[in-house]
Amino acid sequence: MNCAACGTTNESGFNFCSNCGRPLVRVCSNCGTSNGPEFNFCSNCGTGLEDGEAGQAPAAATPVSDSGERRFVSVLFADLVGFTKFSEAHDPEDVRAMLTRYFDRAKDIVERFGGEVDKFIGDAVTAFWGAKVAQEDDAERAVRAALELVDAVAELGEEIGVPGLALRAGVLSGETSVGSGGNEKGLVVGDIVN
């Protein structure tokens, strides 16, 4: 691969130029895919690639005002099917272990699709797209995350010996008011959140 900065030819697999040290790849902050230095958008997920060193995290989102501002947001809400009955029939430590694995997978999936988990409560997950930084395909990303999360829970059920473990997920998009308050990530209010 030729360095875009100095023109030096580098061996395949190099991440930095052997002559000037400049990055030869731009790592997507959303999905982790390596892209050539000439790419402005990720070749895997379409996320805009930030300027700077390879793998550098994107700049922090501009904070919203205390009084809030209107934002078009997509929200994902998911919960386990029959969780109350499941938790009544199993040891609390086993339930906690299952929930921890489920929440870890949910967080990974939501973040990979560019969303942000707002909260875990009971067996439910709430996540937002567009509350801080909007992308034109936020709704699609939320739906894809929901579908993958449904599959991940079914796989988790097989792994832990609970065949039939299932998840319901819904996604809505619409106007909200986003501002400070609520939890440490802020407060998103609107009919779609309810």
C-alpha positions as a LaTeX table, in Angstrom:
\begin{tabular}{lrrr}
\hline
Residue & $x$ (\AA) & $y$ (\AA) & $z$ (\AA) \\
\hline
Met1 & 0.00 & 0.00 & 0.00 \\
Asn2 & 1.33 & 3.45 & $-0.89$ \\
Cys3 & 1.34 & 6.13 & 1.79 \\
Ala4 & $-0.94$ & 9.02 & 0.81 \\
Ala5 & 1.32 & 11.47 & 2.68 \\
Cys6 & 4.81 & 10.61 & 1.38 \\
Gly7 & 4.26 & 8.05 & $-1.41$ \\
Thr8 & 6.36 & 5.29 & 0.20 \\
Thr9 & 5.35 & 1.76 & $-0.76$ \\
Asn10 & 4.60 & $-0.26$ & 2.38 \\
Glu11 & 4.12 & $-3.99$ & 2.83 \\
Ser12 & 0.62 & $-5.43$ & 3.00 \\
Gly13 & $-0.73$ & $-5.50$ & 6.55 \\
Phe14 & 1.13 & $-2.37$ & 7.71 \\
Asn15 & $-1.09$ & 0.06 & 9.61 \\
Phe16 & 1.46 & 2.91 & 9.59 \\
Cys17 & 3.90 & 4.15 & 6.96 \\
Ser18 & 7.43 & 2.79 & 7.46 \\
Asn19 & 8.89 & 6.11 & 6.28 \\
Cys20 & 6.79 & 8.90 & 7.82 \\
Gly21 & 4.67 & 7.08 & 10.43 \\
Arg22 & 1.34 & 8.31 & 9.07 \\
Pro23 & $-1.67$ & 5.97 & 9.34 \\
Leu24 & $-2.26$ & 3.75 & 6.31 \\
Val25 & $-5.69$ & 2.73 & 7.53 \\
Arg26 & $-8.61$ & 4.57 & 9.06 \\
Val27 & $-10.43$ & 2.46 & 11.63 \\
Cys28 & $-14.19$ & 3.00 & 11.82 \\
Ser29 & $-15.24$ & 4.10 & 15.31 \\
Asn30 & $-18.64$ & 2.43 & 14.81 \\
Cys31 & $-17.78$ & $-1.09$ & 13.59 \\
Gly32 & $-13.97$ & $-1.33$ & 13.78 \\
Thr33 & $-13.42$ & $-1.97$ & 10.05 \\
Ser34 & $-10.04$ & $-0.89$ & 8.63 \\
Asn35 & $-10.38$ & 1.45 & 5.64 \\
Gly36 & $-7.81$ & 3.00 & 3.32 \\
Pro37 & $-6.56$ & 6.51 & 4.15 \\
Glu38 & $-8.45$ & 7.91 & 1.17 \\
Phe39 & $-11.84$ & 6.71 & 2.48 \\
Asn40 & $-14.16$ & 9.32 & 4.01 \\
Phe41 & $-16.84$ & 6.77 & 4.91 \\
Cys42 & $-16.53$ & 3.23 & 6.26 \\
Ser43 & $-16.67$ & 0.57 & 3.54 \\
Asn44 & $-18.56$ & $-1.76$ & 5.91 \\
Cys45 & $-21.21$ & 0.35 & 7.68 \\
Gly46 & $-21.11$ & 3.77 & 5.99 \\
Thr47 & $-20.17$ & 5.73 & 9.11 \\
Gly48 & $-18.21$ & 8.91 & 8.41 \\
Leu49 & $-14.52$ & 8.46 & 9.24 \\
Glu50 & $-13.04$ & 11.09 & 11.52 \\
Asp51 & $-9.86$ & 12.98 & 10.68 \\
Gly52 & $-6.83$ & 12.16 & 12.77 \\
Glu53 & $-4.92$ & 9.08 & 13.77 \\
Ala54 & $-6.13$ & 5.62 & 12.86 \\
Gly55 & $-8.60$ & 4.28 & 15.38 \\
Gln56 & $-9.06$ & 7.65 & 17.07 \\
Ala57 & $-12.51$ & 8.02 & 18.60 \\
Pro58 & $-14.81$ & 10.63 & 17.07 \\
Ala59 & $-15.14$ & 13.98 & 18.77 \\
Ala60 & $-17.66$ & 14.13 & 21.59 \\
Ala61 & $-21.16$ & 15.19 & 20.68 \\
Thr62 & $-22.19$ & 18.73 & 21.37 \\
Pro63 & $-24.11$ & 18.76 & 24.66 \\
Val64 & $-27.75$ & 19.73 & 24.48 \\
Ser65 & $-29.01$ & 22.71 & 26.40 \\
Asp66 & $-30.54$ & 22.41 & 29.87 \\
Ser67 & $-33.90$ & 23.49 & 28.50 \\
Gly68 & $-33.75$ & 20.72 & 25.88 \\
Glu69 & $-34.09$ & 20.74 & 22.15 \\
Arg70 & $-36.28$ & 18.99 & 19.64 \\
Arg71 & $-34.65$ & 15.99 & 18.00 \\
Phe72 & $-35.88$ & 13.27 & 15.71 \\
Val73 & $-34.94$ & 10.09 & 17.57 \\
Ser74 & $-35.33$ & 6.35 & 17.06 \\
Val75 & $-35.88$ & 4.35 & 20.21 \\
Leu76 & $-35.51$ & 0.60 & 20.71 \\
Phe77 & $-37.30$ & $-1.12$ & 23.56 \\
Ala78 & $-36.71$ & $-4.83$ & 24.14 \\
Asp79 & $-37.67$ & $-7.26$ & 26.86 \\
Leu80 & $-37.52$ & $-10.99$ & 27.47 \\
Val81 & $-40.60$ & $-13.10$ & 26.83 \\
Gly82 & $-41.91$ & $-14.71$ & 30.03 \\
Phe83 & $-39.18$ & $-13.27$ & 32.23 \\
Thr84 & $-41.30$ & $-13.15$ & 35.39 \\
Lys85 & $-42.14$ & $-16.83$ & 35.12 \\
Phe86 & $-38.50$ & $-17.65$ & 34.29 \\
Ser87 & $-37.16$ & $-15.71$ & 37.28 \\
Glu88 & $-39.68$ & $-17.34$ & 39.64 \\
Ala89 & $-38.51$ & $-20.81$ & 38.55 \\
His90 & $-34.74$ & $-20.20$ & 38.75 \\
Asp91 & $-32.20$ & $-19.35$ & 41.44 \\
Pro92 & $-31.62$ & $-15.56$ & 41.68 \\
Glu93 & $-27.88$ & $-15.99$ & 41.04 \\
Asp94 & $-28.62$ & $-17.91$ & 37.83 \\
Val95 & $-31.10$ & $-15.22$ & 36.76 \\
Arg96 & $-28.52$ & $-12.53$ & 37.45 \\
Ala97 & $-25.85$ & $-14.39$ & 35.46 \\
Met98 & $-28.23$ & $-14.75$ & 32.51 \\
Leu99 & $-29.23$ & $-11.07$ & 32.65 \\
Thr100 & $-25.61$ & $-9.96$ & 32.79 \\
Arg101 & $-24.78$ & $-11.91$ & 29.62 \\
Tyr102 & $-27.95$ & $-10.61$ & 27.92 \\
Phe103 & $-27.22$ & $-6.98$ & 28.86 \\
Asp104 & $-23.58$ & $-7.28$ & 27.73 \\
Arg105 & $-24.69$ & $-8.58$ & 24.33 \\
Ala106 & $-27.37$ & $-5.92$ & 24.07 \\
Lys107 & $-24.87$ & $-3.15$ & 24.79 \\
Asp108 & $-22.40$ & $-4.52$ & 22.22 \\
Ile109 & $-25.06$ & $-4.81$ & 19.53 \\
Val110 & $-26.61$ & $-1.39$ & 20.16 \\
Glu111 & $-23.22$ & 0.34 & 20.14 \\
Arg112 & $-22.07$ & $-1.51$ & 17.02 \\
Phe113 & $-25.08$ & $-0.10$ & 15.21 \\
Gly114 & $-24.33$ & 3.42 & 16.46 \\
Gly115 & $-26.94$ & 3.59 & 19.23 \\
Glu116 & $-26.61$ & 4.31 & 22.91 \\
Val117 & $-28.16$ & 2.24 & 25.69 \\
Asp118 & $-30.22$ & 4.54 & 27.88 \\
Lys119 & $-31.03$ & 2.02 & 30.58 \\
Phe120 & $-31.44$ & $-1.58$ & 31.63 \\
Ile121 & $-34.36$ & $-2.13$ & 33.96 \\
Gly122 & $-35.62$ & $-5.54$ & 35.03 \\
Asp123 & $-35.28$ & $-7.54$ & 31.81 \\
Ala124 & $-35.76$ & $-4.52$ & 29.52 \\
Val125 & $-33.33$ & $-2.56$ & 27.36 \\
Thr126 & $-34.00$ & 0.98 & 26.13 \\
Ala127 & $-31.64$ & 2.50 & 23.55 \\
Phe128 & $-31.64$ & 5.64 & 21.41 \\
Trp129 & $-30.33$ & 6.67 & 18.01 \\
Gly130 & $-30.18$ & 10.38 & 17.16 \\
Ala131 & $-30.47$ & 11.76 & 20.67 \\
Lys132 & $-26.91$ & 13.11 & 20.62 \\
Val133 & $-25.70$ & 12.70 & 17.05 \\
Ala134 & $-28.15$ & 12.13 & 14.20 \\
Gln135 & $-27.46$ & 10.04 & 11.10 \\
Glu136 & $-29.94$ & 9.74 & 8.30 \\
Asp137 & $-30.18$ & 5.95 & 8.70 \\
Asp138 & $-30.74$ & 5.93 & 12.48 \\
Ala139 & $-34.10$ & 4.16 & 12.15 \\
Glu140 & $-32.62$ & 1.42 & 9.98 \\
Arg141 & $-29.72$ & 0.98 & 12.40 \\
Ala142 & $-32.17$ & 0.62 & 15.30 \\
Val143 & $-34.20$ & $-2.01$ & 13.43 \\
Arg144 & $-31.08$ & $-3.95$ & 12.47 \\
Ala145 & $-29.92$ & $-3.86$ & 16.10 \\
Ala146 & $-33.33$ & $-5.09$ & 17.27 \\
Leu147 & $-33.31$ & $-8.01$ & 14.82 \\
Glu148 & $-29.78$ & $-9.00$ & 15.80 \\
Leu149 & $-30.66$ & $-8.74$ & 19.49 \\
Val150 & $-33.64$ & $-11.09$ & 19.01 \\
Asp151 & $-31.30$ & $-13.64$ & 17.38 \\
Ala152 & $-28.64$ & $-13.14$ & 20.08 \\
Val153 & $-31.12$ & $-13.92$ & 22.86 \\
Ala154 & $-32.21$ & $-17.13$ & 21.11 \\
Glu155 & $-28.53$ & $-18.13$ & 20.84 \\
Leu156 & $-27.99$ & $-17.25$ & 24.51 \\
Gly157 & $-30.90$ & $-19.51$ & 25.45 \\
Glu158 & $-29.27$ & $-22.44$ & 23.65 \\
Glu159 & $-25.90$ & $-21.68$ & 25.29 \\
Ile160 & $-27.27$ & $-21.64$ & 28.83 \\
Gly161 & $-29.69$ & $-24.53$ & 28.41 \\
Val162 & $-32.90$ & $-22.50$ & 28.26 \\
Pro163 & $-34.37$ & $-23.43$ & 24.89 \\
Gly164 & $-37.12$ & $-21.09$ & 23.87 \\
Leu165 & $-35.56$ & $-18.04$ & 25.53 \\
Ala166 & $-36.94$ & $-15.22$ & 23.40 \\
Leu167 & $-37.00$ & $-11.46$ & 23.14 \\
Arg168 & $-39.56$ & $-8.98$ & 21.88 \\
Ala169 & $-38.25$ & $-5.73$ & 20.46 \\
Gly170 & $-39.96$ & $-2.64$ & 19.11 \\
Val171 & $-38.56$ & 0.42 & 17.36 \\
Leu172 & $-40.28$ & 3.78 & 16.98 \\
Ser173 & $-39.03$ & 7.03 & 15.49 \\
Gly174 & $-40.34$ & 10.53 & 16.00 \\
Glu175 & $-39.91$ & 13.92 & 17.59 \\
Thr176 & $-38.65$ & 14.15 & 21.15 \\
Ser177 & $-37.28$ & 16.71 & 23.54 \\
Val178 & $-33.70$ & 15.93 & 24.51 \\
Gly179 & $-31.98$ & 17.66 & 27.40 \\
Ser180 & $-30.25$ & 17.31 & 30.72 \\
Gly181 & $-31.93$ & 15.59 & 33.65 \\
Gly182 & $-33.04$ & 12.03 & 34.24 \\
Asn183 & $-30.01$ & 9.75 & 34.30 \\
Glu184 & $-26.39$ & 10.69 & 33.63 \\
Lys185 & $-26.96$ & 10.51 & 29.86 \\
Gly186 & $-29.80$ & 13.02 & 29.87 \\
Leu187 & $-33.50$ & 12.88 & 29.41 \\
Val188 & $-35.34$ & 12.01 & 26.19 \\
Val189 & $-39.06$ & 12.77 & 26.37 \\
Gly190 & $-41.83$ & 12.22 & 23.87 \\
Asp191 & $-44.69$ & 9.96 & 22.92 \\
Ile192 & $-42.37$ & 7.48 & 21.18 \\
Val193 & $-40.46$ & 6.90 & 24.41 \\
Asn194 & $-43.66$ & 5.86 & 26.19 \\
\hline
\end{tabular}
